[in-house]
């Protein structure tokens, strides 16, 4: 039987108190751990607790992924370039948290990215993460210029770690300023032990991101739930 595109309407809705057990990512052959289900709070939170997140195209069923290798940033490894130190020191942007989560996630969907056709941030994703935000699990950091939202990032905060999802920028360094402002806040006072950046990229490495094998990441995750 073929899988439906997006969330399965027949799959039960799981609220934030329900735990769903996914297949063990450590035994997955490739990055995809499971297919199907929905984006209800219990399903999403259970996935993040097990090192898994949804990443799929609009014409796909939900693909639950756990990349190998994984990219993480530790507090002592956070790197702020000289350029970004100047941007933050000058206060080029006003940085705020959780003031416009919807604006950030929609900005992440609408921004054009080189080499990418379309976006994985569907209406279902927006609805699901907006609900996580309402439940105080998803948060956003925003950069404002003269009162206008010009960049930001969002992700999921669980246990002792933050899972970064996406970022956007409509002005030079605006998304970097939002991300670094959030990272500094979360790392201050040992609020979190690490930031999960999911898939390694040169952009994330410039912030101090480093690669862990999936096995190493899952062990790190268990220690910080």
C-alpha positions in Angstrom: 0.0 0.0 0.0 1.6 3.4 -1.0 2.2 6.0 1.6 0.2 9.2 1.6 1.8 12.6 1.0 2.4 14.4 4.3 0.7 13.5 7.5 -1.5 10.4 7.6 -5.1 11.5 8.5 -5.8 8.0 9.9 -2.8 8.0 12.3 -3.9 8.9 15.9 -3.2 12.3 17.3 -0.7 12.2 20.1 -0.6 15.0 22.6 2.5 16.2 24.3 2.1 13.7 27.2 2.2 10.6 24.9 5.5 8.9 24.1 5.9 7.1 20.7 8.7 4.6 20.2 10.4 4.9 16.9 12.7 2.2 15.4 16.3 2.5 16.9 18.2 5.0 14.7 21.4 3.2 15.6 20.2 0.3 13.5 19.0 2.3 10.5 20.5 1.6 7.1 20.9 5.2 6.0 19.4 8.4 7.4 15.7 7.5 7.2 14.5 5.8 10.3 10.7 5.6 9.7 8.0 6.7 7.2 4.5 7.9 7.9 2.6 9.0 11.0 1.7 12.6 11.7 3.2 15.8 13.2 1.2 15.8 16.4 3.1 17.1 19.5 3.6 13.7 21.0 5.0 12.3 17.8 7.4 15.3 17.3 8.7 15.4 20.8 9.2 11.7 20.9 11.2 11.9 17.7 13.5 14.6 19.0 14.0 12.7 22.3 15.3 9.7 20.1 17.5 11.8 17.9 15.0 11.9 15.0 13.3 14.8 13.2 10.9 15.1 10.2 12.5 16.1 6.9 10.5 15.5 3.6 9.3 17.2 0.5 5.7 18.2 0.0 4.9 15.3 -2.3 6.5 12.7 0.1 5.1 11.0 3.1 6.7 12.1 6.4 10.2 10.9 6.4 11.7 10.6 9.9 15.5 11.1 9.7 18.5 10.7 11.9 21.6 11.8 9.9 25.0 10.1 10.2 27.1 12.1 10.8 25.4 14.7 12.9 26.5 18.3 13.5 26.6 19.8 17.0 27.9 22.9 18.7 29.2 22.8 22.2 29.4 25.9 24.4 33.2 26.0 24.5 33.4 25.6 20.7 31.0 28.4 19.7 32.8 30.6 17.2 31.9 34.2 16.6 33.9 35.7 13.8 35.4 39.2 14.0 32.7 40.5 11.6 29.9 39.1 13.8 31.5 40.4 17.0 31.4 43.9 15.5 27.7 43.4 14.3 26.7 42.2 17.8 28.8 44.8 19.6 27.4 47.7 17.5 23.9 46.5 18.0 23.2 46.5 14.2 20.0 44.5 14.9 17.7 44.4 17.9 17.6 40.7 19.0 14.4 39.4 20.5 13.1 35.9 21.5 9.7 34.4 20.9 8.1 37.7 19.8 7.1 36.5 16.3 7.5 32.8 15.9 5.1 32.7 13.0 7.0 35.4 11.2 10.2 33.5 11.6 9.0 30.1 10.4 7.2 31.7 7.4 10.4 33.7 6.6 12.3 30.4 6.6 9.8 28.9 4.2 9.8 31.9 1.8 13.5 32.6 1.6 15.1 31.5 -1.7 18.1 29.2 -1.1 20.8 28.6 -3.7 20.6 25.1 -5.3 17.2 24.3 -3.7 13.8 24.0 -5.5 10.9 24.7 -3.2 11.0 24.1 0.6 10.4 21.3 3.1 8.6 23.8 5.4 5.0 23.0 4.4 1.8 24.3 5.8 1.7 21.1 7.9 5.2 21.8 9.3 4.2 25.4 10.1 1.1 24.3 11.9 2.9 21.6 13.9 5.8 23.7 15.1 3.5 26.6 15.8 1.6 24.3 18.2 4.9 23.2 19.7 5.6 26.9 20.2 2.3 27.3 21.9 3.2 24.5 24.2 6.6 26.2 25.0 8.8 23.6 23.3 9.6 25.5 20.1 11.2 28.9 20.2 12.4 31.6 17.9 15.1 34.3 17.8 14.6 37.3 15.7 16.6 40.2 14.3 14.8 43.5 13.9 16.0 46.6 11.9 14.0 49.7 12.6 11.2 47.6 14.0 11.0 45.3 11.0 11.7 41.5 11.2 14.7 40.9 8.8 16.1 37.6 10.0 15.7 34.8 12.5 15.9 31.2 13.4 13.7 28.6 15.2 14.1 25.2 16.8 13.0 22.9 19.6 14.2 23.1 23.2 14.2 19.8 25.1 15.9 18.6 28.2 19.5 20.0 28.2 19.8 20.7 24.4 18.4 22.8 21.6 17.6 21.4 18.1 18.0 24.1 15.5 15.6 23.8 12.6 16.0 26.6 10.1 17.0 30.2 9.7 16.4 33.1 7.2 17.8 36.5 6.5 16.6 39.5 4.5 19.5 41.7 5.5 23.3 41.1 5.8 24.1 38.9 8.8 20.6 39.2 10.3 20.1 35.4 10.7 23.6 35.0 12.1 23.0 37.7 14.6 19.8 36.0 15.7 21.4 32.6 16.0 24.4 33.8 17.8 22.3 35.8 20.2 20.2 32.8 21.0 23.3 30.5 21.3 25.0 32.9 23.7 21.8 33.1 25.8 21.2 29.3 25.9 24.8 28.6 26.7 25.0 31.2 29.5 24.5 29.7 32.9 24.8 26.2 31.5 21.1 26.3 30.4 22.0 23.7 27.7 24.8 21.3 27.0 24.8 21.5 23.2 23.0 22.7 20.1 22.0 20.0 17.6 22.5 21.5 14.1 21.4 18.3 12.4 23.2 18.1 9.0 26.8 19.3 8.8 27.4 22.3 6.4 30.2 24.8 6.0 27.9 27.5 7.3 27.4 25.6 10.6 31.0 24.8 10.8 31.7 28.5 10.7 29.8 28.8 14.0 32.0 26.0 15.6 29.8 23.1 14.5 31.6 19.7 14.6 30.6 16.3 13.3 29.7 13.3 15.5 28.8 9.9 14.4 25.2 9.0 14.9 26.2 6.5 17.6 28.2 9.2 19.4 25.3 11.7 19.0 22.7 9.3 20.4 24.9 8.7 23.5 25.3 12.4 24.0 21.5 12.8 23.6 20.7 10.2 26.3 23.0 11.9 28.7 21.2 15.2 28.3 17.5 14.4 28.2 
